[in-house]
Amino acid sequence: MLEVRSLSKRYGPVQALDRVSASFLPGEVHAVLGENGAGKSTLMQVVAGFLLPDEGTVTLEGKSLPLGHPIASRAAGVEMVHQHFMLVPAFTVEENLALARLGSLAGTLDTARLAQPALDFARELGWSLDPKTRTGGLPVGIQQRVEILKALSGDAPVLIFDEPTAVLTPDEVDDLFRVLRRLRDRGKTILLIAHKLAEVMAVADRVTVLRRGHFVATAPIGEVNERRLATWMVGDLPTAIQPLDVPLGPVLLEARDLVVLGDRREEAVGGIGLEVRGGELLGIGGVDGNGQVELAEALVGIRPLRSGQIERRSRDPKTAATVGYIPQDRQADGLALTLSIFDNLMIAGTDRPGLRRGPLLRIGAARQWADRVVERFQIKIGGLSDPVSGLSGGNQQKVVVGRTLDAIPDVIVAMNPTRGLDIRATDFVHQTLLDAARAGAAIVLISTDLDELAALASRTVFMSRGRWTSTLLGASA
Amino acid sequence: MRALGRGAGMAVGLVLALVITLALFGLPVGESLRLIVDGAFGSEAGLSRTLVRMTPLLVTGLGMVIAWRAGMYNIGGEGQFVVGGLGGALVFHLAPALPPALLNLAILIATILGGAAYAGIAGWLEVKRGVPVVISTILLNFIALQLLDWAVSGPLQESKRQLPLTQALPNEAMLQRFSRQTDLHSGAILAVLVALGVFGYLFWTRSGFRLRLTGANPRAARASGHSPDAIRMRAMLLSGALCGLAGGIEYTGISGQLGMGFSQNWGFLAIPVALLGGLHPIGVIGSSLYFGALFAGTENLARFTKAGSTIVYVIQAVAVLGFVGLAAWLEDRARKRARPAEGET
């Protein structure tokens, strides 16, 4: 039996794991379920030795595992199949398999012999693999098989799969599940990190749910259903609060029959519509990866539509509608980390009247504006010329939120704007969004956090596979 | 103040690189330094030589700054320089009878367009076809040199058809010279003005801001509603335009005709110049001056000692490697200090 006791891990202000205890049995597929940021990956990385916890222990069959030493953890019998493949693309299948079993650096290398146990497993699992192909050219599903074989070849009793289905087609998922069951029947402990409920219900024997670093529950799969798991993941459905009590204005954002393609040309948004009035905050809930990013980008006009229409209107009929976008990943999409705080504020400032004269920027006026934003949104900085990368996550988000909402655009689309923020910063972002709505903006808030939606949204719809599933909370329109 | 301190530190470092290299070559350091400084700044002729070599380095270096700042690693300055020059020579070939001042202007405009068009090919290949600019521009350099070879011994060859050169420009159609004794021409002033213009563009215009944003994080540019592809394409066109202009200045300022030796690797040297200048237009004025002086000074050194002209390349390499290493080290240290207090699970 693999047991974790009272594991805690803190990153700066974020408590990624808070005294989490759980046990995992031989001969079971044990799903570890939670939203992004729930701590499931952190937990597994601690078990596999990649992360040193602040406190707590991990034991296997009663023996303590050395913490923070991945090689020692592997030697003790814990193998991890990584979400991002750790294959050398220029190496052949055989070479990659041998690499996982490389002994010392002395002596000669017999890749065929080292790879043999893994290839035997492949045959047993019914996978045909050419050991001499380069892995770089293989489809992801096959690459994952190589990754799994690497883990299997050591005959470790504990196998951890980090979101293995994220990159697979449905057929490949079925085959993976078949393999997981097979390994379980041989007495292995299979840990499966997941956030898709249907997959957990399909393959797991037991499930452990984490939420924001806390242990919520462990239960046999027969005793739960998707709805209960969802509640465990995101928290109890809170009682409705009505934060916005302003008269609704005209419809400022209107979308009809939206079809939007994702990055892999798949249909990410499948023919939905919405209408948001001034002073209204529409919440869109749902598990990540169900078309929210594509919908958000289409609404703000940076992703082309396959079909359908979007209209954005201004509060003031004499001017064109202004749009503000708070992207989900501030470091990837919101900020240019190598540029200064001033430059990052100017991402929204270059279009502000008053800060420009034709093609030129009015640097003096822009500096004054930047100072005002910093003051108004209480962003803690050294100087405007410092790189934005030196700010804490909360202050970085304030840069994004402040520059976007300072002028209160007519249409605002915010996506998980409080992810990774501490309580004070979260509250600040919430208040700023509500203030914008009170000033007459039409806001779309896309969030995976039900508490957040319940606290802020005038009404909430849920999204799954690019479509609305339900309208649960509020009913103002 | 901080920038000033960094500049001073760098100047010391560059002199140090020079001293070390001289010592490694077994040259008497004090005497060699005196010959180099004397050759670069010691006389009107020396100063002129320095500025004449600085000019193409500065303008092509600025071209690199624009492209690299947008995240387009243009290695094709040499090709764009040459094709720009060819565009100018073509104008002279087609309309030799234009009034001299107008001819000079038309040639410079043609070199700008030629360089831009040539860089545009690489930009288009990257944006539309996913061919990395690094690769396409290197290959386009070879094509440009072949094009030059063909043109100067074929369609653009001088009227007597004896030498592989284009027809020499009349003196009146050349850029103005300040003295009969030296080669210094008004292109040097133009180059400095271009540097100031590039500075204004990058830091004082909306378009320049977006160019820097795209280079720093194209996804942030996209999320704020600007197409990274269009911005990258524009950066390549501007970059090529500057490299082409550098060819035009060299053509109408110094050579007056094109031959296979038209570019003394100016377009390649532009890369270390731009890197040493910190990819900053004002910094590039300094680094191109340093390299210009180094060329002029080591020519003098080679005249009086056994040091070959190769030493200038060695010093360049030492300076650039030292600088790049130092910059990487500083960045690493800054990153470690500013480790964001935030974790991902």
Interface residues (C-beta under 8 A of the other chain):
Chain A: R10 Y11 G12 P13 V14 A16 N36 G37 A38 G39 K40 S41 T42 V300 G301 I302 V323 Y325 P327 A332 D333 G334 L335 A336 L337 T338 L339 D343 M346 I347 A348 T350 D351 R356 P359 L360 L361 I363 P387 S389 G390 L391 S392 G393 Q396 G420
Chain B: F203 W204 T205 R206 S207 F209 R210 R212 L213 A216 N217 R219 A220 R222 A223 S224 G225 A334 R335 R337 A338 P340 A341 E342 G343 E344 T345
